[in-house]
Amino acid sequence: MSLRQNFSYNDMDQWLNEKRVTEIECLVPDLTGVARGKIMPRTKFTEDRGMRMPEAVLGMTVTGNYPTDNAAYERAISATDRDMILRADPNTITMVPWAADPTAQVIHDCYFSDGSLVDFAPRSVLRRVLSLYAEKGWTPIVAPELEFYLTAKNIDPDLPLRPPVGRSGRAETSRQIYSIDAVNEFDPLFEDIYDYCDLMQLDVDTLIHEIGAGQMEINFLHGEPMGLADKVFFFKRTLREAALKHDMYATFMAKPMTGEPGSAMHIHQSVVDTKSGLNIFSNPDGTAADAFMHYVGGLQRYMPAAMAIVAPYVNSYRRIVRHTAAPINIQWGKDNRTVGFRVPESGPQDRRIENRVVGADANPYLALAVTLACGYLGMIEKLEPTPMTIDSAYDLDYQLPQSLSEALEGLRKETRLRYVLGDRFIDVYSAIKELEHAEFMQVISPWEREHLLLHV
């Protein structure tokens, strides 16, 4: 479900008055998942204000640079740097818990001057995919599980990250998977996080300690994709703010520490018939339906080409390594955590697929859009999956791209994903990621200095 359901502008105005809000953060998720936007006084925040922002804000790298001399990019984003018109989504209005004065935050959608949605904006891409489901009378249901690391503050990017110091005065030196005591080390932080999430209606569920030192996982209750993407977007921002309050960092990098496992955003997904509410992955007798098998087939067929979206940075591919609690291929299996696509044990109405390929660093709107797009294509094209994997898939061959450049090549070639996600989105996204990769290739890493400086 959304943060709020069927909120109108009048409802939002009344809510803001009741909360005595004095300032509003007007947010737009960019392609990297960063919150862009403007801050304005409450008195200036009206339905007919027509707040604007340059469309190039949605077309820049995580470092803030723009592609040049890229014809496909320039066909989407005008060289004149024209404005987008921003319109608030009242369903996303919520408080900013860490603000000193009563401050609200609300996510905005981006429109062109003709009133059409900016098609390469992340929320627009997800809406496009959801509309395809709606045309078939289907409603996808998702539940993200988001891993992250807590680290000691690190103001020098040349130095490795370290686990933070907890209540005991000591940092973790060993892996403490599912340890309650290890989570309790950071009770003051997590109490703030739960308080913040309750105030913002983010519907977070369980918190566990994951494998890595200082690595945690938060689970969200299942619901419709746009609402869950909004919640993950808000949660990332909330967690980082709460961690800073407690003198540490929180990071969603896919692989922040050498020798420790990477962080994923596992996405549980199912599809229900919109009219009946029944899970179309199950037959009336409780057996797996053809739609279920075709959905798995779609994930297997198209997820390798989608890797540049669910593993969007050079760092993302450091996570996709054998025997590091991350999948390296597109195998599937029942209650098997070594495969890319796991089918948890469940009853017929709860039959679902867990996509374990997606990294924690992925934009939640785009990650949900593309995994649902893969499943949609599988059902439409009636793709059959490979035989189920019974044993460990870690010893099998790599079937996923091993670098961002390889992933981008696969994304550009896949015409069916381009059809579902949109030509202009693929053009803009690919151009941005190509530039990021080029920027990275100009940086000399510590490994190169350590092993090549005096030996080659």
C-alpha positions as CSV (number, residue, x, y, z in Angstrom):
1,M,0.0,0.0,0.0
2,S,1.1,3.6,-0.4
3,L,2.1,5.8,2.5
4,R,-1.5,7.1,2.3
5,Q,-4.2,6.0,0.0
6,N,-6.3,8.3,-2.2
7,F,-5.1,11.5,-0.6
8,S,-6.2,14.6,-2.5
9,Y,-4.5,18.0,-2.5
10,N,-7.3,19.2,-0.1
11,D,-6.5,16.3,2.2
12,M,-2.8,17.1,2.1
13,D,-3.5,20.8,2.9
14,Q,-5.5,19.8,5.9
15,W,-2.8,17.4,7.0
16,L,-0.1,20.1,6.7
17,N,-2.2,22.5,8.8
18,E,-2.9,19.9,11.5
19,K,0.8,19.2,11.8
20,R,1.6,22.9,11.8
21,V,4.2,22.4,9.1
22,T,6.3,25.5,8.4
23,E,8.6,24.1,5.6
24,I,8.3,21.5,2.9
25,E,11.0,19.5,1.1
26,C,9.8,18.9,-2.5
27,L,11.6,15.7,-3.6
28,V,12.3,14.1,-7.0
29,P,14.1,10.7,-7.1
30,D,16.7,10.9,-9.9
31,L,18.1,8.0,-11.9
32,T,20.7,7.2,-9.2
33,G,18.1,7.3,-6.5
34,V,19.3,10.6,-5.0
35,A,16.7,13.0,-3.7
36,R,16.8,16.2,-5.7
37,G,14.4,19.1,-5.4
38,K,13.6,22.3,-3.6
39,I,12.7,23.5,-0.1
40,M,10.0,26.0,0.3
41,P,7.9,27.7,3.0
42,R,4.5,26.2,3.7
43,T,2.8,29.4,2.6
44,K,4.2,29.0,-0.9
45,F,3.3,25.3,-1.3
46,T,0.0,25.3,-3.3
47,E,-1.5,23.0,-6.0
48,D,-1.3,25.7,-8.7
49,R,2.2,26.9,-8.0
50,G,3.8,24.8,-10.8
51,M,7.2,24.3,-9.3
52,R,9.9,23.7,-12.0
53,M,13.3,22.1,-12.3
54,P,15.6,21.5,-15.3
55,E,15.1,18.2,-16.9
56,A,18.9,17.6,-17.0
57,V,18.6,16.9,-13.2
58,L,17.3,13.5,-14.3
59,G,20.1,13.0,-16.8
60,M,23.3,13.3,-14.8
61,T,25.8,10.8,-13.2
62,V,26.2,10.1,-9.5
63,T,29.1,12.5,-9.7
64,G,27.0,15.3,-11.2
65,N,28.3,15.2,-14.7
66,Y,26.4,15.1,-18.0
67,P,27.0,13.1,-21.2
68,T,28.2,15.1,-24.2
69,D,28.2,14.3,-27.9
70,N,25.7,11.5,-27.3
71,A,23.0,11.6,-30.0
72,A,20.5,9.3,-28.2
73,Y,20.9,11.2,-24.9
74,E,20.3,14.5,-26.7
75,R,17.2,13.2,-28.4
76,A,15.7,12.8,-24.9
77,I,17.1,15.7,-23.0
78,S,17.0,19.0,-24.8
79,A,20.2,20.9,-25.3
80,T,18.3,24.1,-24.3
81,D,18.0,22.7,-20.7
82,R,14.3,23.2,-20.6
83,D,12.2,22.9,-17.4
84,M,10.1,20.1,-16.1
85,I,6.9,20.9,-14.1
86,L,6.8,19.2,-10.7
87,R,3.6,18.0,-9.2
88,A,3.3,16.6,-5.7
89,D,1.9,13.1,-5.1
90,P,-0.3,13.7,-2.0
91,N,-0.1,10.0,-1.1
92,T,3.6,10.5,-0.3
93,I,3.3,13.4,2.2
94,T,5.1,12.7,5.4
95,M,7.1,14.4,8.2
96,V,10.8,14.8,8.3
97,P,11.5,13.3,11.8
98,W,15.0,14.7,12.2
99,A,14.2,18.3,11.3
100,A,14.3,20.9,14.1
101,D,11.2,22.7,13.0
102,P,7.9,21.0,11.8
103,T,9.0,20.0,8.3
104,A,7.2,17.8,5.7
105,Q,8.6,16.0,2.7
106,V,6.6,14.9,-0.4
107,I,7.7,13.1,-3.6
108,H,6.9,14.9,-6.9
109,D,6.2,13.6,-10.3
110,C,7.8,15.3,-13.3
111,Y,5.8,16.5,-16.3
112,F,6.6,18.1,-19.7
113,S,4.9,21.4,-20.5
114,D,2.3,19.5,-22.6
115,G,1.1,17.7,-19.5
116,S,2.7,14.3,-20.2
117,L,4.9,12.5,-17.7
118,V,8.6,12.8,-18.2
119,D,9.1,9.3,-19.5
120,F,12.7,8.8,-18.3
121,A,11.9,9.7,-14.7
122,P,12.1,6.7,-12.4
123,R,8.5,6.9,-11.1
124,S,7.3,7.2,-14.7
125,V,9.2,4.1,-15.7
126,L,7.6,2.1,-12.9
127,R,4.2,3.5,-13.8
128,R,4.7,2.4,-17.4
129,V,5.4,-1.2,-16.3
130,L,2.4,-1.2,-13.9
131,S,0.1,0.0,-16.7
132,L,1.0,-3.1,-18.7
133,Y,0.0,-5.3,-15.8
134,A,-3.2,-3.3,-15.4
135,E,-4.1,-3.9,-19.0
136,K,-4.0,-7.6,-18.4
137,G,-6.1,-7.3,-15.2
138,W,-3.1,-8.1,-13.0
139,T,-1.8,-6.5,-9.9
140,P,1.8,-7.2,-8.9
141,I,2.7,-7.5,-5.2
142,V,6.2,-7.0,-3.9
143,A,8.1,-7.1,-0.6
144,P,11.7,-5.8,-0.6
145,E,14.4,-6.9,1.9
146,L,17.1,-4.3,2.1
147,E,20.6,-5.0,3.4
148,F,23.0,-2.2,4.5
149,Y,26.2,-1.6,6.5
150,L,26.8,0.6,9.5
151,T,30.3,1.9,9.4
152,A,32.5,4.2,11.5
153,K,32.7,7.7,10.1
154,N,35.2,7.9,7.3
155,I,36.0,11.4,5.8
156,D,39.0,10.1,3.7
157,P,37.8,8.1,0.7
158,D,41.3,6.6,0.3
159,L,41.0,4.8,3.6
160,P,39.0,1.5,4.0
161,L,35.8,1.5,5.9
162,R,35.6,0.0,9.4
163,P,32.7,-1.4,11.5
164,P,31.4,1.2,14.0
165,V,31.8,1.1,17.7
166,G,28.7,-0.1,19.6
167,R,27.5,0.4,23.2
168,S,30.2,-1.8,24.5
169,G,32.9,0.6,23.2
170,R,34.2,-2.1,20.8
171,A,33.7,-2.7,17.1
172,E,32.7,-6.0,15.6
173,T,35.7,-8.2,14.6
174,S,33.9,-11.3,13.5
175,R,30.7,-12.1,11.6
176,Q,27.6,-12.1,13.8
177,I,24.8,-13.4,11.6
178,Y,21.4,-13.3,13.3
179,S,23.0,-12.2,16.6
180,I,20.5,-10.4,18.8
181,D,23.3,-9.1,21.0
182,A,25.1,-7.7,18.0
183,V,22.0,-5.8,17.0
184,N,21.6,-4.6,20.6
185,E,25.0,-2.9,20.3
186,F,23.2,-0.3,18.3
187,D,19.9,-0.1,20.2
188,P,19.9,3.7,20.5
189,L,20.3,4.0,16.7
190,F,17.6,1.4,15.9
191,E,15.2,2.9,18.4
192,D,15.4,6.2,16.5
193,I,15.0,4.4,13.1
194,Y,11.8,2.6,14.3
195,D,10.5,5.8,15.7
196,Y,11.2,7.7,12.5
197,C,9.7,4.9,10.4
198,D,6.6,4.8,12.5
199,L,6.1,8.6,12.2
200,M,6.6,8.3,8.4
201,Q,4.3,5.2,8.0
202,L,7.0,3.2,6.3
203,D,5.7,-0.2,7.5
204,V,9.1,-1.8,8.2
205,D,8.9,-5.3,9.5
206,T,11.8,-7.3,10.9
207,L,15.4,-6.2,11.6
208,I,18.2,-8.8,11.6
209,H,22.0,-8.8,11.7
210,E,23.3,-10.1,8.4
211,I,26.6,-11.9,7.7
212,G,29.0,-9.1,7.4
213,A,30.5,-7.1,10.3
214,G,28.1,-4.2,10.9
215,Q,25.8,-5.5,8.2
216,M,22.0,-5.4,8.8
217,E,18.8,-6.1,6.9
218,I,15.4,-4.5,7.2
219,N,12.3,-6.1,5.7
220,F,9.2,-4.3,4.4
221,L,5.7,-5.6,4.6
222,H,4.3,-6.6,1.2
223,G,2.3,-4.2,-0.9
224,E,1.9,-2.5,-4.3
225,P,5.1,-1.6,-6.1
226,M,4.9,2.2,-6.2
227,G,4.1,2.5,-2.5
228,L,7.0,0.1,-1.7
229,A,9.4,2.0,-3.9
230,D,8.5,5.2,-2.2
231,K,9.1,3.6,1.2
232,V,12.5,2.3,0.2
233,F,13.4,5.7,-1.2
234,F,12.4,7.4,2.1
235,F,14.0,4.7,4.2
236,K,17.5,5.1,2.7
237,R,17.4,8.8,3.4
238,T,16.0,8.2,6.9
239,L,18.6,5.6,7.8
240,R,21.5,7.8,6.7
241,E,20.2,10.7,8.7
242,A,19.7,8.6,11.8
243,A,23.2,7.1,11.5
244,L,24.8,10.5,11.3
245,K,22.9,11.5,14.5
246,H,24.7,8.6,16.2
247,D,28.1,9.5,14.7
248,M,28.3,6.8,12.1
249,Y,27.6,6.2,8.5
250,A,25.0,3.9,6.9
251,T,25.7,2.8,3.4
252,F,23.8,0.9,0.7
253,M,26.9,0.3,-1.5
254,A,26.8,-3.2,-2.9
255,K,30.3,-4.0,-1.7
256,P,31.6,-1.5,0.8
257,M,34.2,-3.6,2.6
258,T,36.9,-6.0,1.4
259,G,36.5,-9.5,2.6
260,E,32.9,-9.0,3.7
261,P,29.7,-10.0,1.8
262,G,27.9,-7.5,-0.4
263,S,24.5,-5.9,0.3
264,A,21.4,-6.9,-1.8
265,M,17.8,-5.8,-2.1
266,H,16.0,-9.1,-2.4
267,I,12.6,-8.6,-3.9
268,H,9.7,-11.0,-3.3
269,Q,7.1,-10.7,-6.0
270,S,3.8,-12.3,-6.9
271,V,0.9,-11.3,-9.1
272,V,-2.8,-11.4,-8.2
273,D,-5.9,-11.1,-10.4
274,T,-7.2,-7.6,-9.9
275,K,-10.8,-8.6,-9.7
276,S,-10.7,-11.7,-7.6
277,G,-7.6,-11.0,-5.6
278,L,-6.3,-14.5,-6.2
279,N,-2.7,-15.3,-6.8
280,I,-2.3,-16.2,-10.5
281,F,0.8,-18.1,-9.7
282,S,-1.3,-20.9,-8.2
283,N,-4.0,-23.2,-9.8
284,P,-7.3,-23.8,-8.0
285,D,-5.9,-27.1,-6.7
286,G,-2.8,-25.3,-5.2
287,T,-0.3,-26.4,-7.8
288,A,2.0,-24.0,-9.6
289,A,0.3,-22.3,-12.5
290,D,1.7,-21.8,-16.0
291,A,2.0,-18.1,-15.2
292,F,4.3,-18.9,-12.3
293,M,6.6,-21.0,-14.5
294,H,6.6,-18.4,-17.3
295,Y,7.4,-15.6,-14.8
296,V,10.5,-17.6,-13.7
297,G,11.3,-18.1,-17.4
298,G,11.1,-14.3,-18.0
299,L,13.4,-13.6,-15.1
300,Q,15.9,-16.1,-16.4
301,R,15.7,-14.8,-20.0
302,Y,15.9,-11.1,-19.4
303,M,17.6,-10.4,-16.0
304,P,21.1,-10.7,-17.4
305,A,20.3,-7.9,-19.9
306,A,18.8,-5.9,-17.0
307,M,21.9,-6.1,-14.8
308,A,23.0,-2.5,-15.6
309,I,19.8,-1.4,-13.8
310,V,19.9,-3.7,-10.8
311,A,23.7,-3.5,-10.4
312,P,24.2,0.1,-11.5
313,Y,27.7,0.9,-10.5
314,V,31.2,-0.4,-11.0
315,N,31.2,-1.4,-7.4
316,S,28.0,-3.5,-7.8
317,Y,29.9,-6.2,-9.6
318,R,32.3,-6.8,-6.7
319,R,29.3,-8.4,-5.0
320,I,28.6,-10.9,-7.8
321,V,31.4,-13.2,-6.8
322,R,31.3,-17.0,-6.2
323,H,30.7,-18.1,-2.5
324,T,30.0,-14.7,-1.1
325,A,26.2,-15.1,-0.4
326,A,25.3,-13.6,-3.7
327,P,24.0,-15.3,-6.9
328,I,26.3,-15.6,-9.9
329,N,23.8,-17.2,-12.3
330,I,20.1,-17.3,-13.3
331,Q,19.3,-20.7,-11.7
332,W,16.1,-21.1,-9.7
333,G,15.0,-23.4,-6.9
334,K,12.7,-24.0,-3.9
335,D,14.0,-22.6,-0.6
336,N,17.5,-22.4,-2.2
337,R,19.5,-19.3,-1.3
338,T,22.3,-20.1,-3.7
339,V,20.3,-19.4,-6.8
340,G,19.3,-16.1,-8.5
341,F,15.6,-16.7,-8.2
342,R,14.4,-18.4,-5.0
343,V,10.9,-19.8,-4.4
344,P,10.2,-19.7,-0.6
345,E,8.0,-22.4,0.9
346,S,4.5,-21.1,1.1
347,G,0.8,-21.8,0.7
348,P,-0.9,-21.4,-2.7
349,Q,-2.1,-17.9,-2.1
350,D,1.4,-16.8,-1.0
351,R,3.3,-18.4,-3.8
352,R,6.0,-16.0,-4.9
353,I,9.5,-15.6,-6.3
354,E,12.4,-13.9,-4.6
355,N,14.8,-12.1,-7.0
356,R,18.2,-12.3,-5.2
357,V,20.2,-10.6,-8.0
358,V,19.3,-7.0,-7.2
359,G,21.8,-4.9,-5.3
360,A,21.1,-2.6,-2.4
361,D,22.6,0.2,-4.4
362,A,19.9,0.0,-7.1
363,N,17.3,2.8,-7.5
364,P,14.1,1.1,-6.0
365,Y,11.8,2.4,-8.6
366,L,13.9,1.1,-11.5
367,A,14.7,-2.2,-9.7
368,L,11.0,-2.9,-9.2
369,A,10.2,-1.8,-12.7
370,V,12.7,-4.0,-14.4
371,T,12.2,-7.2,-12.3
372,L,8.4,-6.9,-13.0
373,A,9.2,-6.2,-16.7
374,C,11.2,-9.4,-16.9
375,G,8.4,-11.4,-15.3
376,Y,5.8,-9.7,-17.5
377,L,7.6,-10.6,-20.7
378,G,8.0,-14.2,-19.5
379,M,4.2,-14.5,-19.0
380,I,3.4,-12.7,-22.3
381,E,5.9,-14.8,-24.3
382,K,5.1,-18.0,-22.3
383,L,8.8,-18.6,-21.6
384,E,9.7,-21.9,-20.0
385,P,12.3,-22.0,-17.2
386,T,15.2,-24.3,-17.0
387,P,14.9,-27.4,-14.7
388,M,14.9,-26.4,-11.1
389,T,18.3,-26.5,-9.3
390,I,18.3,-28.8,-6.3
391,D,21.8,-28.4,-5.0
392,S,24.1,-25.4,-4.6
393,A,24.3,-23.1,-7.6
394,Y,27.6,-21.5,-6.4
395,D,29.7,-24.1,-8.2
396,L,27.9,-23.6,-11.5
397,D,29.0,-21.3,-14.3
398,Y,28.6,-17.6,-14.2
399,Q,25.6,-16.4,-16.2
400,L,25.4,-12.8,-15.1
401,P,27.6,-9.9,-16.5
402,Q,30.8,-9.4,-14.6
403,S,31.3,-5.7,-15.2
404,L,29.2,-2.6,-15.8
405,S,30.5,-2.2,-19.4
406,E,29.4,-5.8,-20.2
407,A,26.0,-5.2,-18.6
408,L,25.5,-2.0,-20.6
409,E,26.2,-3.8,-23.8
410,G,23.6,-6.4,-22.9
411,L,21.0,-3.7,-22.0
412,R,21.5,-1.8,-25.3
413,K,21.0,-4.9,-27.3
414,E,17.8,-6.1,-25.6
415,T,14.9,-4.8,-27.7
416,R,12.1,-6.3,-25.6
417,L,13.2,-4.6,-22.4
418,R,13.5,-1.4,-24.4
419,Y,9.9,-1.8,-25.5
420,V,8.6,-2.3,-21.9
421,L,10.8,0.3,-20.2
422,G,10.8,2.9,-22.9
423,D,13.2,3.9,-25.6
424,R,14.1,7.3,-24.1
425,F,14.7,5.9,-20.7
426,I,17.1,3.3,-22.0
427,D,18.9,5.9,-24.1
428,V,19.3,8.4,-21.1
429,Y,20.2,5.7,-18.6
430,S,22.8,4.0,-20.8
431,A,24.5,7.3,-21.6
432,I,24.7,8.2,-17.9
433,K,26.2,4.8,-17.0
434,E,28.7,4.9,-19.8
435,L,29.9,8.2,-18.6
436,E,30.2,6.9,-15.0
437,H,32.2,3.9,-16.2
438,A,34.5,6.2,-18.2
439,E,35.0,8.4,-15.1
440,F,35.9,5.3,-13.0
441,M,38.5,4.1,-15.6
442,Q,40.4,7.3,-15.0
443,V,40.9,6.5,-11.3
444,I,43.9,4.5,-10.1
445,S,42.9,2.1,-7.3
446,P,45.0,1.1,-4.2
447,W,45.2,-2.5,-5.6
448,E,47.1,-1.2,-8.7
449,R,49.5,0.9,-6.6
450,E,50.1,-2.0,-4.2
451,H,50.6,-4.8,-6.7
452,L,51.9,-3.1,-9.8
453,L,53.9,-0.1,-8.8
454,L,57.1,-2.0,-8.0
455,H,56.5,-5.3,-9.7
456,V,55.7,-4.8,-13.3
